[in-house]
């Protein structure tokens, strides 16, 4: 799932090299923390959150087909000071 969402998002943003997804696996839920450049956050969230909701819908549909585990997508942008630590 991580690669699926990462591939979609990299085609949406201006700086695909700064897209990074961390996966936190739990017993029933897996959290995908997506880190993007602050200048690309609007493209990932979209107007009124429509793009983010679409990404979450795709994630839910793909995970339902694969397995019963739930996936949660969190979109994170880091301040410029911390960005070098993340990427």
Secondary structure per residue as TSV (DSSP state, phi and psi in degrees):
chain	resnum	aa	ss	phi	psi
A	1	X	-	360.0	-37.9
A	2	X	H	-56.8	-47.9
A	3	X	H	-66.6	-35.6
A	4	X	H	-60.6	-52.0
A	5	X	H	-68.6	-40.9
A	6	X	H	-61.0	-41.1
A	7	X	H	-63.5	-43.3
A	8	X	H	-63.6	-47.9
A	9	X	H	-66.0	-37.8
A	10	X	H	-62.4	-26.4
A	11	X	T	-82.6	-12.4
A	12	X	T	-91.9	-30.9
A	13	X	S	-96.3	165.2
A	14	X	S	-81.0	-29.2
A	15	X	-	-119.9	77.1
A	16	X	G	-65.4	-22.6
A	17	X	G	-68.4	-17.1
A	18	X	G	-98.0	9.0
A	19	X	-	-89.0	126.6
A	20	X	E	-141.4	134.6
A	21	X	E	-121.4	125.3
A	22	X	E	-99.0	140.3
A	23	X	E	-114.3	123.2
A	24	X	E	-113.3	111.3
A	25	X	E	-96.5	125.3
A	26	X	-	-114.1	-177.5
A	27	X	S	-67.5	-43.9
A	28	X	S	-113.4	-19.1
A	29	X	E	-134.0	142.1
A	30	X	E	-116.4	128.7
A	31	X	E	-101.9	127.7
A	32	X	E	-106.1	113.7
A	33	X	E	-97.9	110.1
A	34	X	E	-98.0	121.2
A	35	X	E	-102.9	127.0
A	36	X	E	-132.3	160.8
A	37	X	-	-62.7	142.8
A	38	X	G	-61.4	-29.0
A	39	X	G	-73.6	-17.4
A	40	X	G	-101.6	-1.5
A	41	X	H	-61.2	-36.4
A	42	X	H	-65.1	-34.4
A	43	X	H	-70.8	-33.2
A	44	X	H	-78.1	-38.1
A	45	X	H	-80.3	-42.6
A	46	X	-	81.3	173.4
A	47	X	G	-69.2	125.5
A	48	X	G	57.3	24.2
A	49	X	G	76.1	16.0
A	50	X	H	-65.2	-40.3
A	51	X	H	-67.9	-42.4
A	52	X	H	-62.1	-42.2
A	53	X	H	-64.5	-37.9
A	54	X	H	-65.0	-42.3
A	55	X	H	-62.0	-41.2
A	56	X	H	-67.4	-36.0
A	57	X	H	-66.3	-44.3
A	58	X	H	-61.0	-41.5
A	59	X	H	-63.1	-43.9
A	60	X	H	-65.3	-41.9
A	61	X	H	-66.3	-43.8
A	62	X	H	-66.6	-39.4
A	63	X	H	-71.5	-33.5
A	64	X	H	-65.6	-34.6
A	65	X	H	-74.0	-35.0
A	66	X	H	-81.8	-50.2
A	67	X	-	-156.2	-178.2
A	68	X	S	-91.0	-4.7
A	69	X	-	-71.8	140.4
A	70	X	E	-89.9	141.3
A	71	X	E	-116.2	139.1
A	72	X	E	-121.8	132.4
A	73	X	E	-107.4	121.9
A	74	X	E	-113.1	130.2
A	75	X	E	-103.3	123.1
A	76	X	E	-127.2	136.0
A	77	X	E	-121.3	135.3
A	78	X	-	-98.3	144.8
A	79	X	-	-60.9	157.3
A	80	X	H	-57.6	-33.9
A	81	X	H	-63.8	-40.3
A	82	X	H	-89.6	-11.3
A	83	X	H	-59.8	-36.2
A	84	X	H	-67.0	-27.2
A	85	X	H	-73.8	-34.0
A	86	X	H	-79.3	-43.6
A	87	X	-	-94.0	360.0
